[in-house]
């Protein structure tokens, strides 16, 4: 599977809202998995890590667990046909704006990364020393496993 970042849609052939079977059909079994909970321990999120692919998938929904969020660290990944890990912050802003996403903000995080967030794409781009390290993006999923 090609690692094509599709904001609000998915990664490559895998769309947000896909079930666990569809994920394993496309990517195989994860190399590692973990469960995280929100602060109130009400919402559990399963994370499937595909370390060799530079990819982590977040799976949510209590009744019907579905793919809701993606974290990409693979430098071969593309965004709108461009290898995104070769771009600086200004170039990513321009690329996102050219493709209809303009609601953004930047902030320096306490752990020394710089975060560029596009609210309208539900996407975060993380930089360390000016170099893109991670793209994290997704959608909202309700308890029934529906993308909202």
C-alpha positions as CSV (number, residue, x, y, z in Angstrom):
1,X,0.0,0.0,0.0
2,X,1.3,3.4,-0.9
3,X,1.4,5.9,1.9
4,X,-0.7,8.6,0.5
5,X,-1.9,11.0,3.2
6,X,-5.6,11.8,2.5
7,X,-6.8,14.5,5.0
8,X,-10.3,13.7,6.4
9,X,-10.3,10.5,4.3
10,X,-7.6,8.1,5.2
11,X,-4.2,6.7,4.2
12,X,-3.6,5.1,0.8
13,X,-6.4,2.6,0.0
14,X,-7.5,2.6,3.7
15,X,-10.4,5.0,4.5
16,X,-11.3,6.3,7.9
17,X,-14.3,4.3,9.2
18,X,-12.7,1.0,8.0
19,X,-13.1,-1.9,10.4
20,X,-10.3,-4.0,11.9
21,X,-10.7,-6.8,9.3
22,X,-10.3,-4.4,6.4
23,X,-7.1,-3.0,8.1
24,X,-5.6,-6.4,8.5
25,X,-6.6,-7.4,4.9
26,X,-4.6,-4.3,3.6
27,X,-1.7,-4.1,6.1
28,X,-1.6,-7.5,7.9
29,X,-1.3,-7.8,11.7
30,X,0.3,-4.9,13.6
31,X,3.8,-5.4,14.9
32,X,2.6,-3.9,18.2
33,X,-0.6,-2.6,19.8
34,X,-1.6,-0.7,22.9
35,X,-4.7,0.7,24.5
36,X,-5.0,4.3,25.7
37,X,-7.8,5.9,27.6
38,X,-8.9,9.5,28.0
39,X,-8.5,11.2,31.3
40,X,-11.9,9.9,32.6
41,X,-11.2,6.3,31.4
42,X,-14.4,6.5,29.5
43,X,-13.1,6.3,25.9
44,X,-10.6,3.6,24.9
45,X,-8.5,3.9,21.8
46,X,-6.6,0.9,20.3
47,X,-3.4,1.8,18.6
48,X,-2.0,-0.6,16.0
49,X,1.7,0.1,15.3
50,X,3.3,-0.8,12.0
51,X,6.8,0.2,12.9
52,X,8.4,-1.0,9.7
53,X,5.9,1.0,7.6
54,X,6.3,4.1,9.8
55,X,2.6,4.1,10.6
56,X,0.3,3.9,13.6
57,X,-3.4,3.5,13.3
58,X,-5.9,4.6,16.0
59,X,-9.1,2.5,16.3
60,X,-12.1,3.9,18.2
61,X,-15.8,3.2,18.9
62,X,-17.2,1.1,21.7
63,X,-19.9,-0.8,19.6
64,X,-18.1,-0.9,16.3
65,X,-14.4,-0.2,16.4
66,X,-13.2,1.6,13.3
67,X,-10.1,3.4,12.0
68,X,-10.2,7.1,13.1
69,X,-6.7,8.5,13.2
70,X,-3.4,8.0,11.6
71,X,0.2,8.9,12.6
72,X,2.8,8.8,9.8
73,X,6.5,9.0,10.2
74,X,7.5,7.3,6.9
75,X,9.6,9.8,4.9
76,X,8.3,8.3,1.6
77,X,4.7,9.4,2.4
78,X,3.0,11.8,0.1
79,X,0.5,14.6,0.6
80,X,-1.3,15.9,-2.5
81,X,1.3,14.2,-4.7
82,X,4.3,15.7,-2.9
83,X,6.7,14.0,-0.5
84,X,5.7,15.9,2.6
85,X,8.7,15.0,4.7
86,X,10.9,17.0,2.4
87,X,8.9,20.2,3.0
88,X,9.4,23.0,5.6
89,X,6.6,24.6,7.5
90,X,6.0,27.4,5.0
91,X,5.9,24.9,2.1
92,X,3.3,22.7,4.0
93,X,1.2,25.8,4.7
94,X,1.3,26.7,1.0
95,X,0.5,23.1,-0.1
96,X,-2.4,22.8,2.3
97,X,-3.8,26.2,1.2
98,X,-3.5,25.2,-2.5
99,X,-5.7,22.2,-1.6
100,X,-8.4,24.1,0.3
101,X,-7.2,24.0,3.9
102,X,-6.5,27.4,5.3
103,X,-7.5,27.3,9.1
104,X,-4.1,26.9,10.7
105,X,-2.0,27.8,13.7
106,X,1.6,27.1,14.9
107,X,2.8,26.6,18.4
108,X,6.0,25.6,20.1
109,X,5.4,22.6,22.4
110,X,7.0,22.2,25.8
111,X,8.8,19.0,24.6
112,X,10.7,21.2,22.0
113,X,8.7,20.3,18.9
114,X,6.8,22.8,16.8
115,X,3.2,21.9,15.9
116,X,1.5,23.2,12.8
117,X,-2.2,22.5,13.1
118,X,-4.8,22.7,10.4
119,X,-8.2,22.6,12.1
120,X,-10.2,22.3,8.9
121,X,-8.1,19.2,8.0
122,X,-7.9,17.8,11.5
123,X,-4.2,17.5,11.0
124,X,-1.1,18.2,13.0
125,X,2.4,18.4,11.5
126,X,5.3,18.1,14.1
127,X,8.7,19.6,13.5
128,X,12.0,19.2,15.4
129,X,14.8,21.6,14.5
130,X,12.8,22.7,11.5
131,X,12.5,19.1,10.1
132,X,9.1,17.4,9.8
133,X,9.0,14.3,12.0
134,X,5.3,13.3,12.2
135,X,2.0,13.9,10.5
136,X,-1.0,13.1,12.7
137,X,-4.5,13.4,11.3
138,X,-8.0,11.9,11.6
139,X,-11.7,12.2,11.9
140,X,-14.2,12.1,14.7
141,X,-16.0,8.8,15.3
142,X,-19.1,8.3,17.4
143,X,-19.8,5.3,19.7
144,X,-21.5,3.5,16.9
145,X,-18.3,3.6,14.9
146,X,-19.6,6.2,12.4
147,X,-17.4,9.0,11.0
148,X,-19.0,12.3,12.0
